[in-house]
Amino acid sequence: MPVRSSSAVWNGNLLQGSGTMKLGSGAFEGKYSLPSRFESGQGTNPEELIAAAHAGCYSMALSFILGNAGFNPTRVATTAKVHLEKVGEGFSITKIELETEAQIPGIDNATFQTHAESAKKGCPVSKALAATPITLTAKLA
């Protein structure tokens, strides 16, 4: 299996500095700063990239599990919300909320919920972030 990489460069001190984050594939490069991470400033931040990774991984995992169970999803759309909060003297990711909506012909809600929960537990990114509480809201479209 391939090893994936990304990189980041930070210039200056924390308060006035800024940096860039770049995916190893070159598909994304974005600026980040203190305001983009802890306020509503322009640019990206590590938590936003974690959210994108988690949403993408979860959607693929759910599609895979459904396929193995004999269902053919036409669409799986997932949003991940990563909560960054002050905890003690520092900051921590305190919670991740996964929200998914899927179009799956021929599935009942109970079966869908079982597979949705399995995908949450089995997704490699969920496993990597297992120390953080992860919630799931799953809806059939």
C-alpha atoms as a printed R data frame, in Angstrom:
    type eleno elety resid chain resno       x      y      z
1   ATOM     1    CA   MET     A     1   0.000  0.000  0.000
2   ATOM     2    CA   PRO     A     2   1.270  3.510 -0.718
3   ATOM     3    CA   VAL     A     3   2.425  5.910  1.973
4   ATOM     4    CA   ARG     A     4   0.691  9.295  1.729
5   ATOM     5    CA   SER     A     5   2.323 12.571  2.679
6   ATOM     6    CA   SER     A     6   1.544 16.239  3.014
7   ATOM     7    CA   SER     A     7   3.693 19.134  4.118
8   ATOM     8    CA   ALA     A     8   3.427 22.431  5.930
9   ATOM     9    CA   VAL     A     9   5.652 25.483  6.258
10  ATOM    10    CA   TRP     A    10   5.172 28.132  8.948
11  ATOM    11    CA   ASN     A    11   6.858 31.535  8.657
12  ATOM    12    CA   GLY     A    12   7.252 33.892 11.608
13  ATOM    13    CA   ASN     A    13   5.935 33.805 15.127
14  ATOM    14    CA   LEU     A    14   2.551 32.419 16.115
15  ATOM    15    CA   LEU     A    15   0.664 35.715 16.341
16  ATOM    16    CA   GLN     A    16   1.838 37.460 13.160
17  ATOM    17    CA   GLY     A    17   3.068 34.459 11.183
18  ATOM    18    CA   SER     A    18   1.408 32.400  8.516
19  ATOM    19    CA   GLY     A    19   2.035 29.305  6.521
20  ATOM    20    CA   THR     A    20   0.980 26.971  3.779
21  ATOM    21    CA   MET     A    21  -0.137 23.375  3.785
22  ATOM    22    CA   LYS     A    22   0.218 21.235  0.694
23  ATOM    23    CA   LEU     A    23  -1.031 17.770 -0.158
24  ATOM    24    CA   GLY     A    24   1.644 15.458 -1.482
25  ATOM    25    CA   SER     A    25  -0.419 14.802 -4.608
26  ATOM    26    CA   GLY     A    26  -0.476 18.509 -5.417
27  ATOM    27    CA   ALA     A    27  -4.290 18.486 -5.489
28  ATOM    28    CA   PHE     A    28  -4.472 21.183 -2.785
29  ATOM    29    CA   GLU     A    29  -2.275 23.907 -1.398
30  ATOM    30    CA   GLY     A    30  -3.674 26.445  1.040
31  ATOM    31    CA   LYS     A    31  -2.627 29.227  3.349
32  ATOM    32    CA   TYR     A    32  -3.239 29.064  7.073
33  ATOM    33    CA   SER     A    33  -2.740 31.411 10.007
34  ATOM    34    CA   LEU     A    34  -3.762 31.980 13.593
35  ATOM    35    CA   PRO     A    35  -6.992 33.712 12.473
36  ATOM    36    CA   SER     A    36  -7.875 30.906 10.034
37  ATOM    37    CA   ARG     A    37  -7.424 28.333 12.765
38  ATOM    38    CA   PHE     A    38  -8.796 29.947 15.907
39  ATOM    39    CA   GLU     A    39 -11.078 32.654 14.496
40  ATOM    40    CA   SER     A    40 -12.943 33.126 11.206
41  ATOM    41    CA   GLY     A    41 -10.003 34.337  9.131
42  ATOM    42    CA   GLN     A    42  -9.389 33.410  5.512
43  ATOM    43    CA   GLY     A    43  -7.465 30.257  4.763
44  ATOM    44    CA   THR     A    44  -7.556 26.673  5.893
45  ATOM    45    CA   ASN     A    45  -6.461 24.895  9.062
46  ATOM    46    CA   PRO     A    46  -5.425 21.409 10.168
47  ATOM    47    CA   GLU     A    47  -8.871 20.606 11.574
48  ATOM    48    CA   GLU     A    48 -10.573 21.392  8.263
49  ATOM    49    CA   LEU     A    49  -8.208 18.996  6.503
50  ATOM    50    CA   ILE     A    50  -8.888 16.319  9.124
51  ATOM    51    CA   ALA     A    51 -12.623 16.841  8.541
52  ATOM    52    CA   ALA     A    52 -12.197 16.429  4.775
53  ATOM    53    CA   ALA     A    53 -10.147 13.271  5.249
54  ATOM    54    CA   HIS     A    54 -12.698 11.805  7.656
55  ATOM    55    CA   ALA     A    55 -15.697 12.634  5.444
56  ATOM    56    CA   GLY     A    56 -14.006 11.109  2.408
57  ATOM    57    CA   CYS     A    57 -12.879  7.985  4.219
58  ATOM    58    CA   TYR     A    58 -16.275  7.426  5.833
59  ATOM    59    CA   SER     A    59 -18.163  7.811  2.533
60  ATOM    60    CA   MET     A    60 -15.905  5.247  0.866
61  ATOM    61    CA   ALA     A    61 -16.109  2.853  3.828
62  ATOM    62    CA   LEU     A    62 -19.907  2.994  3.868
63  ATOM    63    CA   SER     A    63 -20.090  2.416  0.124
64  ATOM    64    CA   PHE     A    64 -17.762 -0.589  0.476
65  ATOM    65    CA   ILE     A    65 -19.752 -2.131  3.350
66  ATOM    66    CA   LEU     A    66 -23.036 -1.623  1.517
67  ATOM    67    CA   GLY     A    67 -21.644 -3.214 -1.632
68  ATOM    68    CA   ASN     A    68 -20.444 -6.236  0.318
69  ATOM    69    CA   ALA     A    69 -23.951 -6.570  1.766
70  ATOM    70    CA   GLY     A    70 -25.499 -6.636 -1.705
71  ATOM    71    CA   PHE     A    71 -26.619 -3.009 -1.938
72  ATOM    72    CA   ASN     A    72 -25.566 -0.589 -4.659
73  ATOM    73    CA   PRO     A    73 -25.504  2.966 -3.271
74  ATOM    74    CA   THR     A    74 -26.046  5.685 -5.855
75  ATOM    75    CA   ARG     A    75 -24.755  8.457 -3.582
76  ATOM    76    CA   VAL     A    76 -23.160  8.827 -0.146
77  ATOM    77    CA   ALA     A    77 -22.636 12.433  1.004
78  ATOM    78    CA   THR     A    78 -20.839 12.989  4.319
79  ATOM    79    CA   THR     A    79 -19.902 16.077  6.301
80  ATOM    80    CA   ALA     A    80 -17.475 15.902  9.213
81  ATOM    81    CA   LYS     A    81 -17.392 18.649 11.839
82  ATOM    82    CA   VAL     A    82 -14.190 18.741 13.873
83  ATOM    83    CA   HIS     A    83 -14.471 20.630 17.170
84  ATOM    84    CA   LEU     A    84 -11.310 22.410 18.361
85  ATOM    85    CA   GLU     A    85 -11.624 23.765 21.892
86  ATOM    86    CA   LYS     A    86  -9.490 25.188 24.644
87  ATOM    87    CA   VAL     A    87  -8.823 22.477 27.207
88  ATOM    88    CA   GLY     A    88  -6.700 23.467 30.176
89  ATOM    89    CA   GLU     A    89  -3.627 25.348 28.980
90  ATOM    90    CA   GLY     A    90  -3.872 24.162 25.371
91  ATOM    91    CA   PHE     A    91  -6.256 23.168 22.642
92  ATOM    92    CA   SER     A    92  -7.709 19.782 21.753
93  ATOM    93    CA   ILE     A    93  -9.986 18.225 19.199
94  ATOM    94    CA   THR     A    94 -12.833 17.349 21.532
95  ATOM    95    CA   LYS     A    95 -15.423 15.850 19.198
96  ATOM    96    CA   ILE     A    96 -16.071 14.892 15.594
97  ATOM    97    CA   GLU     A    97 -19.600 14.829 14.212
98  ATOM    98    CA   LEU     A    98 -20.210 12.751 11.096
99  ATOM    99    CA   GLU     A    99 -23.394 13.492  9.182
100 ATOM   100    CA   THR     A   100 -24.179 11.324  6.175
101 ATOM   101    CA   GLU     A   101 -27.046 11.089  3.747
102 ATOM   102    CA   ALA     A   102 -27.202  8.207  1.316
103 ATOM   103    CA   GLN     A   103 -29.301  7.100 -1.621
104 ATOM   104    CA   ILE     A   104 -29.447  3.312 -1.603
105 ATOM   105    CA   PRO     A   105 -32.113  1.481 -3.569
106 ATOM   106    CA   GLY     A   106 -33.815 -1.407 -1.776
107 ATOM   107    CA   ILE     A   107 -32.540 -0.858  1.785
108 ATOM   108    CA   ASP     A   108 -34.616 -0.343  4.921
109 ATOM   109    CA   ASN     A   109 -33.594  2.189  7.564
110 ATOM   110    CA   ALA     A   110 -32.661 -0.361 10.252
111 ATOM   111    CA   THR     A   111 -30.294 -2.185  7.899
112 ATOM   112    CA   PHE     A   112 -28.857  1.132  6.731
113 ATOM   113    CA   GLN     A   113 -28.212  2.288 10.315
114 ATOM   114    CA   THR     A   114 -26.374 -0.961 11.097
115 ATOM   115    CA   HIS     A   115 -24.110 -0.551  8.059
116 ATOM   116    CA   ALA     A   116 -23.616  3.174  8.738
117 ATOM   117    CA   GLU     A   117 -22.400  2.416 12.269
118 ATOM   118    CA   SER     A   118 -20.109 -0.338 10.987
119 ATOM   119    CA   ALA     A   119 -18.553  2.116  8.547
120 ATOM   120    CA   LYS     A   120 -17.936  4.591 11.370
121 ATOM   121    CA   LYS     A   121 -16.095  1.931 13.360
122 ATOM   122    CA   GLY     A   122 -14.231  0.463 10.371
123 ATOM   123    CA   CYS     A   123 -13.143  3.588  8.503
124 ATOM   124    CA   PRO     A   124  -9.316  3.881  8.785
125 ATOM   125    CA   VAL     A   125  -9.548  7.581  9.662
126 ATOM   126    CA   SER     A   126 -12.105  6.839 12.409
127 ATOM   127    CA   LYS     A   127  -9.704  4.245 13.783
128 ATOM   128    CA   ALA     A   128  -6.822  6.746 13.729
129 ATOM   129    CA   LEU     A   129  -8.969  9.297 15.575
130 ATOM   130    CA   ALA     A   130 -10.483  6.800 18.020
131 ATOM   131    CA   ALA     A   131  -9.275  8.734 21.080
132 ATOM   132    CA   THR     A   132 -11.764 11.476 20.117
133 ATOM   133    CA   PRO     A   133 -15.524 10.973 20.556
134 ATOM   134    CA   ILE     A   134 -17.127 10.491 17.128
135 ATOM   135    CA   THR     A   135 -20.889 10.811 16.660
136 ATOM   136    CA   LEU     A   136 -22.889  9.782 13.610
137 ATOM   137    CA   THR     A   137 -26.151 11.000 12.160
138 ATOM   138    CA   ALA     A   138 -27.113  8.846  9.173
139 ATOM   139    CA   LYS     A   139 -30.140  9.481  6.943
140 ATOM   140    CA   LEU     A   140 -31.544  7.809  3.886
141 ATOM   141    CA   ALA     A   141 -32.395 10.217  1.065
